[in-house]
Amino acid sequence: MATQSAAALREKKCEPCEGGVSPLSASEAKELLQNLDGWELTDGDKKIRRKWETADFVAGIEFLSKVADLAEEEGHHPDVHLTGYRNVTIELTTHAIGGLSENDFIVAAKIDELPVKLNADNK
């Protein structure tokens, strides 16, 4: 799999995945991850995760609402977490295959384009 830029990933649409295909290898996932800022491989290279510290509770909820809308459009749904009233964590994996697919990276690249009000201390 050739490395794809975040812009190229954002141009794609998620393909339905009901299983029957192999998850990306760790090396394929690492290649795709190179063009996504702030995302990391987790859970034995089966998930990607990114964290944000939003300005406040409402900013976190607004961001998660935008993520939910995007996930519905793409038909690919992340695990979302809001803890400590403003700490947002998003994890992506393709549950049907027990690991990562290109869909996870497409959604991550699109999430990165969503507006989010960050805590002033975030860089």
N, C-alpha and C positions, 0 to 999 in steps of 0.2 A: 504494500500500500504506500503510495507516494505521500509525502508530507503535504498537508493542505493548510493554507493560511486560514486565519479566523474569518477573513472576508469571504473566502471560497466556501467555507463551512456554512456561513450565514446565508449564502445563496441557495443552499440545498433545502429540501423538505424531508422530514423523517419518513422512512419507509416502515410500514407495519411489520412487526416482528412477533411471531407467535411461536418462536423456537425453531428447531431444526437446522440452525446454523451455528457455527462455532463462534465463541466470543473472540474478540481481538486478543492477540498475544500481548505480553507485557511490552515487547519492543515496539509493536504497532501502536499501542496506547501511548507510550512515551513519545513517539514521533508526533502523533496528533496533539499531544499535550504541550509540545514546544511552542505552539502559537497561541496558547491561551494563558493570559496573565492571571496569576493568583490561584489557579486550580492545581490540585495535587492528586496523585494516585493514592488510594487507600484500600484497606480490606484485601490485602494480597493481590493488588492490581486489578480488582474486580469493580471498583468504583472510582469516580473522581469527585472531589469535594472542594468547595470554596466557601470562605467565611467573610462576612461583612459586619461591621459595627455601625449601625444606622444612628441617625441623630437622636431618635427617640422611639418609643413604642409605635406611634402612629406611622412614622417613616418606615419601620420594619413591616408593619401590616400592609401599607401601600405597596411596598416593593414585592412582598409575597403575593399580593393580588395581581400584580403585573406578571409575575412568574407563572401564576395559575392560568391566566389568560393565554400566555404564550404556550404553555404545556398543552392546553386544550386544542389550540390551533395546530400544534405539531402532532398531537396524539401520542405524546411521549411524556410521562409524568415523573418528575423528580421527587425525592424525599425532601421535605422542607422542615426546618426547625427554627423556632424563635424562642430563645432562652434569655434570661437576665434582662428582659423587657426590650432589648434592642440588638441582641446578637443573633444574626441570621446565618444559618448554615444550609447549604444546598448540596445534596448528594445525588449523583446520577449513576445509574446502572441499568442494564436491560435485564429485568427480572426473568423474562422468558428464556434467556440463555445462560443465566447465572454469571454474567460478566458484562464487559463493555462492548458496545457496538458503535458504529459511526454515529448513530442517532444521539448518543450521549454527548458527543463532541459538537454536533450540530446545535443541540439545545443549549449547551454551555456557551458556545460562541454567541448565540442570540441573547441569552441572559446577560452577557457582558455588555450588551448594547442598551439594556433597559436603564432608565434613569433611577437613581437611588440617592436619597439624602443621607450622607454619611456623617458620622460624628466628626466634629471639627478636629479631633486628635488623629483621625485616620489620614494616612498619606496615600 
